[in-house]
Structure formats: structure tokens, C-alpha cells
Amino acid sequence: MHLLISAASGWGKGWIAQALTERNIRGDRYHHVVVLDTSDEFRGLCSRQHGPGCAKQWTATATERDAFGAAEWRQLVEAHHALVIGRGVAKTDWREDVVPDVILGCRESARDVLLLIDEAHGVAPQSGGYPKTTTELATDGRSEGGAATSSMWLTQRLAQTDKDVTGNCTARFLGGFEDANSLNSISDVLPYQKGLHASGGVPVSVTNDDLLGADGEAVSVRKWTELDENGEPQTVNSEWIYTDETGKIVRKESNDYNPRCEHVGASGKRIDVGV
């Protein structure tokens, strides 16, 4: 299975992706769960200060870039049930050297592996020019080691993510979008109107009751925010729509999940514009 997770910035993508990752770490479906943590979003999975510390943290530095190939990454993955690999090199080196070797190492394993790719638009950009190994994770249903290698692709920039990847995802977990480019990018793969993903609770025509909000409203997906101790708005709940190749359609709220690990990814501060 290959799952696309996407929504506009500030929708709670990192939180929902970490919750789904933790759910699979705590489950028995996969022998190993690996996170390619491009932007330091998933350290809460590793910290006993913010939860049970259910994953091991490893930073891919210049040492790993130069010394590790697929075989070394496979050995490291197989030594841990859950592994968060942080980016300790330049983004170009991460995309060209580290990510493909980790992916191939997972695909060469004889064990079932779930792999989360953070910031997929930087790892598999629509402009191309990145290693074929990365694309093959989504486009080739077979693993190299005979087991199942599943993936989750996380991005807020759908229009900038390679359609060879997003178009081959067999399931989607999508929130709200602010721009027309992102909405147009998902229109070809949705079994319902793209307007459901226009953020803000806009009235829409719904023919499937599964697409109604929990309150029965026929509106596009919504998010709710509260001010934190610094007066900054923080997303406390958001709506998502899950679909897959079996025809399943479910409208979910992030508050439907109850993860034990706190999400500690940094959120950007608002800019004072004098209004």
C-alpha cells in the first residue's frame, strides 16, 4: 500500500502523519517502521520526554552519506522495530544519496517495512532529476527482498510533487488546500468533487453521506485553531478524507486519533503586520 498524506501548511499534516506512524509502530502489521525525517518533524516519536519513546533516532550525517549503502541501511533498519532517520546533510545530498539508499535498503529486506517520506516534494519533485530508486518505491509494487514495502508520502506542495509518485499511491488521506494548483493536482484521482478540499467549510453538494462532516453539514473540510501561551494560533483539530483503491471513503477528524507521543515539530510564528 502507498498512502499520500497532503494538506495546506498549518492543517496539521505533521501531527496526523505522526499519529498514523505511531499507530503502525504499536500495531503488528509491519516488522519495521522507518521515517525519513527531512524537517525534524518526528522527533516526538523518539523522545521519552514527550511520550513512550517508541522509535530510535538516527541522524544521517556526511559519515552515513559517504559510508552507507543500501546494505548498511538495511542492517540498521532490521536492528530496530521503529527508526526515525533525521537529515544531517544538505537537502541535495539527502535527496540524491541518503534517501535512495534507505529506500533500497528497506525494499531489499525480507521483512515487511513501512516507510514514511517527509517533504515528498523535495525528495520526488515534479521537475524530476532525482534517483529512479525513489520513484520505484511507489510505482513498483514488488519489493527486492520478497516482503511488503509500504510507503506514506507527506507533502503540502502537491503540484510540486512528481505525479508518477502521487498518481501511483493507492490510498489518500487529504485535508484542506488554499490554492487552485493543489486542488487541480488531486482532481484526477478523487472519486468525488475536489471542492470538498477547499479549506474553510464552504458549502458543497454531497451525494455520498460518508462525505458529510461529523455534524452532518455538507461543507468542505475544516480546521479549528486556538491561541497558545504566546498568542499564536495552533491547529487543535482538522478534517480529512480517506479514500483507497477498494472504494472506501471516510471523513475523519484528527481528534479521532489519540496518540501517546507528543508531536513536537516547530510551527512558524506569525508576522506582525500592524493589523
N, C-alpha and C positions, 0 to 999 in steps of 0.2 A: 504494500500500500504506500502511496505517496500523497501526502497531505499538504495543501497550500494554505497557509495562515496569513491573512493580509487585512489591513485596515489603515486608515489615515493615522498620522502621527498624533499621539495623545489619546488614542482609542483604548489603550490597554493591551496592545499586542504582546508585549514582553510578559505581562502578567499572565495572560491566558496561555501563552506558549509554555511558560514555566509550569503552570498548573497541569497542563496536559503531559508535559515531560515527567513531572513528579508522579503523576498517576500511572504512567507506564513503568517508571522505576519501581514503584511499590507493587505493581502487578506482576504476573508470571508469564506474560506473553513473549517477552524478549529476554534473552540471556544477558544482553548488554545494551545500554543506552548511552549514546555519545552526543555531546553538544559541541558544535563548533561555534564558540562564543566570540564573534567578531568584535562586539562593542561592550564587553564586560557587563552583560545584562543578567547573567545566570549564576553569579557567584552565591546567591542565596541558597542554591541547591547544595552548596559545599560547606556553608558556614554553620557551626553549631551555635553561634550567637543568634542566628536568625531562623533556626529550625533544627531538625534532627541530623543535619549534615549527611544527606543520603547519597552524595556523589563525591568523588575525588577530583580535586582541581589540579590541572597541569597547564603550565604556560609554554606555548611553542615559541621559543626564542631562536636566535640565529644558530644556536647549537643544534636544536632539533631540525631546523630548516636544512642545515648542511649535512647532518649525520644520519637523520632518519629517512628511511624509505617506507614503502608500504608494509614491508615485513616487520619493521620495528614498531610502527604504529599498531599493526595488528596484535603484536605481542602485548603492547601496553593496554590496548582495549580489552583483550581477553583476560588481563590480570585484574580487571575491576568490573564490577556489575554496572556502575554508572561513572562516567568520566566527563568532566567539563574541560574542554581544551580552549584556553584563552589565547588571544592574539598578542604575541610579544614581538612581532616583526612588522615591517611596513605592509600596508594593505596590498601592494602589488605582490610582494613575496608570499603573503598569506594566500592570495588568490591563485598564484602560479605554482607555488611549491608545496605549501603545507596542506591546504585543503584537498587537492587531488590525491596526495599520498595517504591522507587519513581516510578518504572515501574508498580508495582502492584497498587499503588495509581492512576496512570493515567488510567490503564485498568479497575479499579473499578468505574471510573467516568461515569456518564450518559451523558457526553458531549464529543464531538469529540476532540481528543487530538493528536497533532503531537509531537513526542519525538525524539530529536537528541542525539545520544550516541557518544561522542568524544572518541578517542583512543579505538576503539572497541576491538582491540587485547588484551588489558589489562582487559577489562570488560568481554569478552567472549573468552578466549584463547583456541586455538586448543588443548592444553594439558588437558583441562577440569578442573574439580574441582571447578566450580563456580555454584551459585544457579540456579536451574531449572527455576525459575521465569524469569530470564534474557533471556534464550533461548526461552521461550514460547512467548515472545513479537514478535519474528519473525516467529516462527513455528506454532503458533496458531492464525488463522485468526479472532477468536472471542475475543471480549473484555468481561470483567467480568461485566461491568455496562450497556451493551446493546448498547453502541455507538461505533464509529470507533476509534481505537487507531492505528495510523500510526507511522512509525519509519524511521529514517535515521541513518545509521551506517557508521561512519567515521574512516578510518584507512589507514596507509601507509604500514602496515605489513599484507598483505592478507594471506600469507602462515601460519601466526601465529594466525589467527582469525578462530574461530570454523566454520567449513564448514556447521554445522547444521544451523548457522545463515546466512552466505553468500549464501549458496545454496537455502535458502528459501526467499531471497529477490526477489521481483517481478519486480524490476527495478534496473538499474545500471547506474552510472554516473562515468565513468572511464577515467583517464588520462594516463600518461606515466609511465613505470616502468623500472628500471635499472637491475633488477635481474631476472634470469630464474625461481626461485621459485614462485615469484608473478605472472609472466606470465602463468606458468603452473596452478596456482590456479584458474585463470579465464577462462582457455580454455574450460572447460566443460559447461560453462553457456553462452558462446558467440555464436551468430548466424553468426559470421564471423571469419576470422583468427586472432589469438592472436597477430600476428606480427604488427598489427596496433597500439598496445600499447607499442611497443619497442620505447623508447624515442629517439628523435634526428632527426626526419624527414627522416627515412630510406625508400627508395623506396619499395613499396609493390604492389602486384597485387590486384586490386579492381574490383569487379563485380557489385557493387551497387554504383551508383553515389552519394548517400547520405553519403557515407564514404569518399568522396573526401574532401580535405581541401577547405577553402573559396576561395583560389586562383586556385582551380581546380587541384591541384597537388595530385597524387596518392602516398602519403607518410604517414608514421606513424605520430602519434600525436607529436606536437612540443610545445616548450615554448620559450618565449622571455624574456631576462633579461636586466636590466640597472643598472649602478652603482649608489648607493645612495650617500648622502653627506659625508659618511665615506669611500667611495670607496668599499663598499660591494655590490655584485651583488644581485639584488632584482628581483623577477619574476613580470613582468608587464602584461603578457598575456600568456595564455596557452590553449591548445586544449583538448577537452573532447569528449567522445562518449556516448550518452544516448541511452539505449535500455530498453524495457519493455515487459511484457507478451502479449501485444497486437500486437507485431511485429514492433512497431515503432523504427526507427533507425535515430538518428540525431547527426551530428557532430557539436559541439558548440565551441565557444571561450569564455573564461571568460570575455572578453571585451564586449560580447553581453549583459552583465548584468550591471546595473547602480544603485548599492545600495546607500542608503543615509547614512548608518552607516559605519564609517571607521573601517577596520579590524586592530586591534592593538596587535595581538598576536606576541610575540617575535620571531625573527628569529635568528638562530645561527650565530656566527661570524666565518669567515674563519680562518684557522690556517696557520700561517706563516711557510712555509716550505723552504724558501730561493730560490724560483724559480719564 
